[in-house]
Each structure stands twice: as structure tokens, then as C-alpha cells.
Amino acid sequence: GGTAGAADNSKAPIVIGYVNQQGGANDVGPNSTIGAQMAADYVNKYAGGIDGHPVKLHTCFISTSEEQGQQCGQKMANDKAVDVVGVGAVAVGAQPLNASIAGEKPMVWGVSVNQVDTKNKNGYILFGDSFHILAPWGTFGRDTLHAKTAAVVYPQVPGIIEGANAMVAGLEKAGLKVKRVGYDANATDLVGPLTAAGAQSADMIVPQSDAKGCINLAKALEQTGVKAPVVSNPLCLSPIVSKGLGGDVPKWYYGIASSLTADPTDPAAKAMVDAMTKLGKQELAPDPWVPTSMATVLTIIKFINEVGADNITPQAIADKAKAFKGPLVFGAPEVQCGKYPDAPAVCNDQTQFFDYSGKGQFKNASGFVRPPE
């Protein structure tokens, strides 16, 4: 809904709030804020702002405590310039963040990593929450890999544990027998957890980890000589993992609830990488939190453009979000917020899987699939 060209900096900025978990030892998606800022920068430089007005982010960060979630929620609730709040990868402090805003302003996530978010009646999780977009691991394991057993390993970190629970639930619903093992977040030798989970005999290995854990799991799998297919979340595609393993990410399957920037067959991926390249940030394309957060804020801006700069209210933006059916930029071709009565904020339950053969070569192995029936 924008127009080509730069925003008019003589006009008052239109503000979007943005909250992320970053600055702590166990952040899930610390670069999410970079993606959000890239959306504002792109619109301000190339897409005319919002009715000509430049877009500005008011940010707040949670690092380690629930109290910080409350502080960020209060900050957003009391900021009169903020009519809508974007949210990144918030595992710690999610409950007080939601409670402090108390539904007074719409909250829009890319991917939610905390189930409390799904209950927000004025919340919109565009790419889906951990429970619904990790459940398709069961569908993929059953229908594509024809697996009967799975070994699930994960660090005991908030946000990651919930994801592991969702994966196990999806695998078991699909009929697979699952052994799961959680390990200390500071552990580096992960041969023990893999062995305890039965990785040597499982039909598929499922690591649910942050980037540093992905490095250690890849090393442990190589050490043990396990040959079963590994189906990972997209956090293992982080440049941190490539650097830690000598220049490339592991040759695994990867599931992702969005497009994949490395997929040459997907025009959405090309468009996203082109936009990131214009901003000089293309090196961040492999980090899944960056393009999805950029897409999330672009979608918020789309809602506000439809409302019009002179008609912005929290309710007007919420009405646009409720009515949104897709397609979602860089995401699923259709979304449906409110599909799940017990999780009204969830808008997507679709994930697609890619087979990585090394040196940047990905092949789509599934298309978008939903949780097992």
C-alpha cells in the first residue's frame, strides 16, 4: 500500500512499538530487532513511509527477568505515540508483557515462542507459535521420511523447552515412538544426551536448539557416526552455526514456517534478499528471525497504510489484523487468525521442510504442511 520513493521527513513520524528478548545469555532471536528496524528503513527509503510519514520504532528489551517484561509492557501501554506493538522472540517475561498491555493495543508477533501469547485476544501471531508450527515435524516424519521412531534432544532453556514439547506432541500424534532428553544449557559434549535419546537406532533425529547448541549437536552426531536423517528448526541455519562448524551449516533437513532466503525457486525469497541487499544487510539473510521480523513489521505497516495516517487508532489497526487472510509477505499463502478457539492469536499452523546438501544448496522437500490429523 505504499508508493515508490522516500518518506517525507518534514512530516511527523508514525511510531510502532517493538519488544524483543536480547542482551541475556540464552536469547532465542536476538537479531529480531534488526529485522524490524530494516522494515522501517526500507519503507522510509523506498516505499514512501506511511502516507508519506516516516516510520519510527520505539523499542524495549528484555534480557533475563520477568520484571523486565512488565516494564516493557508498561512502557508500551503508556507511550501515547504507540498504537500497535510488534513482538520478537520473547520467551522470558512474556506473561507480564501481555498482562501489562492488557489488550489495550494490538500486539503482532512474527513467531511466538511462549504459549501465553496465544491466549491474547488482541494478539496476532502471523507466522504461528511454537506449538502449532513445530507440530508438523510429525507430519513430515510420518509422510516424507516414513519414520517410526524419533530421538528429540534439547537444551533446558525457556522458549526451547516449549518448542520441544510441541515437537514431541506432533510426532506422537503422527504415530511415532519418541524418546526425549533435555540437557543443561551450558553443556558442550552432547554425545550423552544423544545416546540417552536413542539416536543410534532412531529413524529420525530432532534437535530443538539455539545456535550454540546446534554446533555442539552437529559435532556430537559426527562423533557418534549417527546416519539417521536430522530434522532441525531454522535456528540451526544461523551464521553463528556456520562459523562454529568451519564455514557451513550441517547437511540436515530444516523446517521453517516461512519462505527460506536460500530457496532459489521461491520468488518471495528473492524479493526479501533483494530488499535486504538494498539495505546492505544481506549477510543476515540466513538468520530466520531477521527476514520474518522484517516481514512482520512490513505487514503492520500495510495495516496502517490501509487505515490511513489520519485515522490511526489501536482498534482500527486491530480490525485490519483480524480481517487479514494473506498472503503473508515471506510466509504462508493464506493465514487465519482465530482458527483455534483455545489459541485465538495464532494465525498460521503451516511449516515447510528443506533438504540441505551443503554449499548453500537447499531443496524444498515438502511444501507447506500442517500438523498431523
C-alpha positions as CSV (number, residue, x, y, z in Angstrom):
1,G,0.0,0.0,0.0
2,G,3.0,2.3,-0.2
3,T,4.3,4.5,-3.0
4,A,7.7,4.4,-4.6
5,G,10.3,6.8,-3.2
6,A,11.4,8.2,0.2
7,A,9.2,9.3,3.1
8,D,8.8,13.0,3.7
9,N,10.9,13.8,6.7
10,S,9.1,17.0,7.2
11,K,6.0,15.1,8.3
12,A,5.6,13.7,11.9
13,P,6.8,10.1,12.2
14,I,4.4,7.3,12.8
15,V,5.5,5.1,15.7
16,I,5.4,1.3,16.0
17,G,6.4,-0.3,19.3
18,Y,8.8,-3.2,19.3
19,V,9.8,-5.6,22.1
20,N,12.4,-8.3,21.9
21,Q,14.4,-10.5,24.3
22,Q,18.1,-9.7,23.9
23,G,21.2,-9.0,25.9
24,G,21.0,-12.2,28.0
25,A,22.8,-15.5,27.9
26,N,20.0,-17.5,26.4
27,D,18.3,-15.3,23.8
28,V,16.2,-17.1,21.2
29,G,16.3,-14.5,18.5
30,P,18.5,-11.5,19.4
31,N,18.6,-10.2,15.8
32,S,14.8,-9.9,15.6
33,T,15.0,-6.2,16.3
34,I,17.4,-5.7,13.4
35,G,14.8,-7.2,11.1
36,A,12.2,-4.9,12.5
37,Q,14.3,-1.8,12.0
38,M,15.1,-3.0,8.5
39,A,11.4,-2.9,7.7
40,A,11.2,0.7,8.9
41,D,14.4,1.7,7.0
42,Y,13.2,0.1,3.8
43,V,9.8,1.7,3.9
44,N,11.3,5.1,4.7
45,K,13.8,4.9,1.9
46,Y,11.9,3.1,-0.9
47,A,8.2,2.8,-0.2
48,G,7.1,6.3,0.8
49,G,6.6,5.8,4.5
50,I,3.0,5.7,5.7
51,D,1.0,8.2,3.7
52,G,4.4,10.0,3.3
53,H,5.1,9.9,7.1
54,P,8.4,8.3,8.1
55,V,8.1,5.1,10.3
56,K,9.9,5.1,13.6
57,L,10.3,2.2,16.1
58,H,10.0,2.7,19.9
59,T,11.9,-0.3,21.3
60,C,12.2,-2.1,24.6
61,F,14.3,-5.1,25.5
62,I,14.0,-8.0,28.0
63,S,17.2,-9.8,28.8
64,T,16.8,-12.1,31.8
65,S,13.8,-11.4,34.1
66,E,10.0,-11.4,34.2
67,E,10.1,-8.0,35.8
68,Q,11.6,-6.6,32.6
69,G,8.6,-8.0,30.7
70,Q,6.4,-5.9,32.9
71,Q,8.5,-2.8,32.4
72,C,8.4,-3.2,28.7
73,G,4.6,-3.8,28.7
74,Q,4.0,-0.7,30.9
75,K,6.3,1.4,28.6
76,M,4.3,0.4,25.5
77,A,1.0,0.8,27.2
78,N,1.8,4.3,28.4
79,D,3.5,5.5,25.2
80,K,0.8,7.6,23.6
81,A,2.7,7.6,20.3
82,V,2.4,3.8,20.1
83,D,-0.9,2.3,18.7
84,V,0.5,-1.2,17.9
85,V,3.2,-3.3,19.4
86,G,5.4,-5.7,17.4
87,V,7.0,-8.5,19.4
88,G,10.1,-10.6,18.6
89,A,11.5,-13.7,20.2
90,V,10.3,-13.2,23.8
91,A,10.5,-16.3,26.0
92,V,11.3,-14.6,29.3
93,G,8.8,-12.0,30.5
94,A,6.0,-12.9,28.0
95,Q,3.3,-13.2,30.6
96,P,3.8,-9.8,32.3
97,L,4.4,-8.2,28.9
98,N,0.9,-9.3,27.7
99,A,-0.7,-8.5,31.0
100,S,0.7,-5.0,31.2
101,I,-0.6,-4.1,27.7
102,A,-3.8,-5.8,28.7
103,G,-5.3,-5.9,25.3
104,E,-5.5,-2.1,25.0
105,K,-3.2,-2.1,22.0
106,P,-2.9,-4.9,19.3
107,M,0.3,-7.0,19.6
108,V,1.7,-8.5,16.5
109,W,4.3,-11.3,16.5
110,G,6.2,-13.0,13.7
111,V,6.8,-16.3,15.6
112,S,5.8,-16.6,19.2
113,V,7.9,-18.8,21.5
114,N,5.6,-18.7,24.6
115,Q,2.2,-20.2,24.8
116,V,0.8,-17.4,26.9
117,D,0.9,-15.2,23.8
118,T,-1.6,-17.5,22.0
119,K,-4.3,-16.6,24.5
120,N,-4.1,-12.8,23.8
121,K,-7.5,-11.9,22.3
122,N,-5.9,-8.7,20.8
123,G,-2.8,-10.6,19.6
124,Y,-1.9,-11.7,16.0
125,I,0.9,-14.3,15.6
126,L,1.4,-14.0,11.8
127,F,3.9,-16.9,11.3
128,G,2.5,-19.0,14.1
129,D,3.5,-20.1,17.6
130,S,5.9,-22.9,18.6
131,F,3.1,-25.4,19.4
132,H,1.4,-25.1,16.0
133,I,4.3,-24.7,13.6
134,L,6.5,-27.4,15.3
135,A,3.8,-30.0,15.3
136,P,4.2,-30.5,11.5
137,W,7.5,-32.3,12.4
138,G,5.2,-35.3,13.0
139,T,3.5,-34.9,9.6
140,F,6.9,-34.7,7.8
141,G,8.4,-37.6,9.8
142,R,5.5,-39.8,9.0
143,D,4.6,-38.9,5.5
144,T,8.0,-38.0,3.9
145,L,10.6,-39.8,6.0
146,H,8.3,-42.8,6.8
147,A,9.9,-42.8,10.3
148,K,8.5,-44.9,13.1
149,T,10.8,-43.7,15.9
150,A,12.4,-40.3,16.8
151,A,15.1,-39.0,19.2
152,V,14.4,-35.5,20.4
153,V,17.2,-33.6,22.2
154,Y,17.1,-30.0,23.5
155,P,18.7,-27.6,26.0
156,Q,16.6,-26.8,29.0
157,V,16.1,-23.1,28.1
158,P,12.8,-21.2,28.2
159,G,11.3,-21.0,24.7
160,I,13.3,-24.0,23.6
161,I,11.6,-26.4,26.1
162,E,8.2,-25.4,24.9
163,G,9.3,-26.0,21.3
164,A,10.5,-29.5,22.2
165,N,7.2,-30.2,23.9
166,A,5.4,-29.2,20.7
167,M,7.6,-31.3,18.5
168,V,7.1,-34.4,20.7
169,A,3.3,-33.8,20.7
170,G,3.3,-33.6,16.9
171,L,5.5,-36.7,16.5
172,E,3.4,-38.8,18.9
173,K,0.2,-37.7,17.3
174,A,1.6,-38.8,13.9
175,G,2.1,-42.2,15.5
176,L,5.9,-42.1,16.1
177,K,7.5,-43.5,19.2
178,V,9.6,-40.8,20.8
179,K,12.5,-40.7,23.3
180,R,13.3,-37.2,24.5
181,V,16.2,-35.9,26.5
182,G,16.8,-32.4,27.8
183,Y,20.3,-31.3,28.8
184,D,21.9,-28.5,30.7
185,A,22.1,-25.3,28.6
186,N,25.8,-25.0,29.4
187,A,26.7,-28.5,28.3
188,T,29.1,-28.8,25.3
189,D,29.6,-32.5,25.0
190,L,26.2,-33.8,23.8
191,V,27.1,-37.4,23.0
192,G,25.5,-38.4,26.3
193,P,22.1,-36.8,25.6
194,L,22.0,-38.1,22.1
195,T,22.8,-41.6,23.3
196,A,20.2,-41.4,26.0
197,A,17.6,-40.4,23.4
198,G,18.4,-43.5,21.4
199,A,19.8,-41.6,18.4
200,Q,21.8,-44.6,17.2
201,S,18.7,-46.6,16.4
202,A,16.1,-43.9,15.8
203,D,14.6,-43.3,12.3
204,M,14.9,-39.5,12.7
205,I,16.9,-37.2,15.0
206,V,15.1,-34.0,16.1
207,P,17.4,-31.3,17.7
208,Q,15.4,-28.4,19.2
209,S,18.1,-25.9,20.0
210,D,19.5,-22.4,19.9
211,A,22.5,-21.7,17.6
212,K,25.3,-22.6,20.1
213,G,23.6,-25.9,20.8
214,C,23.3,-26.7,17.1
215,I,27.1,-26.5,16.9
216,N,27.6,-28.9,19.7
217,L,24.9,-31.3,18.4
218,A,26.4,-31.4,15.0
219,K,29.8,-32.3,16.5
220,A,28.3,-35.0,18.7
221,L,26.4,-36.5,15.8
222,E,29.6,-36.7,13.7
223,Q,31.5,-38.2,16.6
224,T,28.9,-40.9,17.1
225,G,28.5,-41.7,13.5
226,V,24.7,-41.5,13.5
227,K,23.3,-41.7,10.0
228,A,19.6,-41.2,10.5
229,P,18.1,-38.0,9.0
230,V,18.2,-35.0,11.2
231,V,15.3,-32.6,11.1
232,S,16.1,-29.3,12.7
233,N,14.4,-26.0,13.5
234,P,15.7,-23.0,11.5
235,L,17.8,-21.6,14.3
236,C,20.5,-24.0,13.2
237,L,20.7,-22.1,10.0
238,S,22.2,-19.1,11.9
239,P,25.6,-17.7,10.6
240,I,26.8,-18.5,14.1
241,V,26.5,-22.2,13.4
242,S,28.2,-21.9,10.0
243,K,31.1,-20.0,11.6
244,G,31.4,-22.5,14.5
245,L,31.5,-25.5,12.1
246,G,34.1,-24.1,9.8
247,G,32.1,-22.4,7.1
248,D,28.8,-24.3,6.6
249,V,25.7,-25.5,8.4
250,P,25.0,-29.2,8.9
251,K,23.6,-31.2,6.0
252,W,20.2,-31.8,7.7
253,Y,16.6,-31.2,6.9
254,Y,15.3,-27.9,8.2
255,G,11.7,-26.9,8.9
256,I,10.6,-23.3,8.7
257,A,7.2,-21.6,9.0
258,S,8.1,-19.1,6.2
259,S,10.0,-18.8,3.0
260,L,13.7,-19.6,3.1
261,T,16.0,-16.9,1.8
262,A,18.3,-19.6,0.3
263,D,15.5,-21.2,-1.8
264,P,16.1,-20.2,-5.4
265,T,12.7,-21.4,-6.6
266,D,10.7,-19.0,-4.3
267,P,10.1,-15.5,-5.6
268,A,9.3,-14.3,-2.1
269,A,12.8,-15.3,-1.1
270,K,14.4,-13.4,-3.9
271,A,12.3,-10.3,-3.1
272,M,13.3,-10.5,0.5
273,V,17.0,-10.9,-0.2
274,D,16.9,-8.1,-2.8
275,A,15.4,-5.8,-0.2
276,M,18.0,-6.8,2.4
277,T,20.7,-6.2,-0.1
278,K,19.4,-2.7,-0.8
279,L,19.9,-2.0,2.9
280,G,23.4,-3.6,2.9
281,K,22.2,-6.3,5.3
282,Q,22.2,-9.4,3.1
283,E,24.7,-11.2,5.3
284,L,21.9,-11.5,7.9
285,A,19.6,-13.4,5.5
286,P,20.3,-16.9,6.9
287,D,19.2,-15.8,10.4
288,P,15.4,-16.8,10.3
289,W,14.5,-14.1,12.8
290,V,15.7,-11.3,10.6
291,P,13.5,-11.8,7.5
292,T,10.5,-12.9,9.5
293,S,10.7,-9.9,11.8
294,M,11.2,-7.6,8.8
295,A,8.1,-9.2,7.2
296,T,6.1,-8.8,10.4
297,V,6.7,-5.1,10.6
298,L,6.1,-4.6,6.9
299,T,2.7,-6.3,7.5
300,I,2.0,-3.9,10.4
301,I,2.9,-1.0,8.1
302,K,0.5,-2.5,5.5
303,F,-2.3,-2.5,8.1
304,I,-1.6,1.2,9.0
305,N,-1.4,2.2,5.3
306,E,-4.9,0.7,4.9
307,V,-6.2,2.6,7.9
308,G,-4.6,5.9,6.7
309,A,-2.3,8.2,8.6
310,D,-5.2,10.4,9.8
311,N,-7.3,7.6,11.1
312,I,-4.8,5.6,13.2
313,T,-6.2,4.1,16.4
314,P,-5.4,0.8,18.2
315,Q,-8.9,-0.5,17.3
316,A,-8.5,0.4,13.6
317,I,-5.2,-1.5,13.3
318,A,-6.7,-4.4,15.2
319,D,-9.7,-4.6,12.8
320,K,-7.3,-4.8,9.8
321,A,-5.3,-7.6,11.5
322,K,-8.4,-9.6,12.4
323,A,-9.6,-9.4,8.7
324,F,-6.2,-10.3,7.2
325,K,-6.2,-13.6,5.3
326,G,-2.9,-13.4,3.5
327,P,-0.9,-13.9,1.5
328,L,1.7,-13.1,4.2
329,V,4.9,-11.5,2.9
330,F,7.6,-14.1,3.1
331,G,5.1,-16.5,4.6
332,A,2.2,-18.8,4.0
333,P,-0.1,-18.1,1.1
334,E,-3.1,-17.9,3.4
335,V,-3.4,-17.3,7.2
336,Q,-6.4,-17.4,9.5
337,C,-6.2,-15.6,12.9
338,G,-8.6,-17.1,15.4
339,K,-8.7,-20.5,13.7
340,Y,-8.0,-22.2,17.1
341,P,-10.5,-21.2,19.8
342,D,-8.0,-22.2,22.6
343,A,-5.3,-20.1,20.9
344,P,-7.1,-17.1,19.3
345,A,-3.9,-15.2,18.5
346,V,-2.5,-17.9,16.2
347,C,-2.7,-17.1,12.5
348,N,-0.6,-19.8,10.9
349,D,0.0,-23.6,11.5
350,Q,2.0,-24.3,8.4
351,T,5.7,-25.3,8.0
352,Q,7.8,-26.3,5.1
353,F,10.9,-28.5,5.1
354,F,14.1,-28.2,3.1
355,D,16.8,-30.8,2.4
356,Y,20.3,-29.2,2.7
357,S,23.1,-30.7,0.6
358,G,25.8,-28.2,1.5
359,K,27.4,-25.1,0.0
360,G,24.1,-23.2,0.1
361,Q,22.1,-25.7,-1.8
362,F,18.5,-26.3,-0.5
363,K,15.8,-28.4,-2.0
364,N,12.2,-28.0,-0.9
365,A,11.2,-31.4,0.5
366,S,7.5,-30.9,1.4
367,G,5.9,-27.5,0.6
368,F,3.8,-26.1,3.4
369,V,2.4,-28.9,5.6
370,R,0.1,-28.7,8.6
371,P,0.1,-30.6,12.0
372,P,-0.9,-34.2,11.8
373,E,-4.5,-35.1,11.9
